[in-house]
């Protein structure tokens, strides 16, 4: 679960990551909840690979691309919007 630095989130079910990225970019708004898009989830998985696990992050990106759920162009655009393109290209 990614939360802003100012939020106090205490949950024993999820591990919280403090993120300074814009919470409006790559997030779908629904009447009762908000959820990150697939592109944002994959990009943040690659950014936080040390927390999520490098193999898990790479596997998520590979599965998303091979199952045609997203494209490398969409992932590139999301990384640019979040301002983390250099970190993802590593």
C-alpha positions, 0 to 999 in steps of 0.5 A: 500500500503506497501512502503519502508521507503525511498519512498515518496508515497502520495496517497489519495486513499491508506493508506501507510505502511512503511515496512523494509521487502525485497521487492523482496520476495514474489512479482511477476514481470510482464512487467508493474507492480509488485504484492505481492503473496497471501502468502505475502499479508496474512502474512503481513496482520497478521503482520500489524493486528493493521493497517489492523484490526485483524478480517480482517487479520484473515478472509483473512487467513481463506478464503485463507486456506478454499478456497484452494488457499494456504496452511499453509505450504506455509504461514509458509515458507513465514513468515520464508523468511520474518523473521517474523515467531515469530510475525505470530505465536502469 
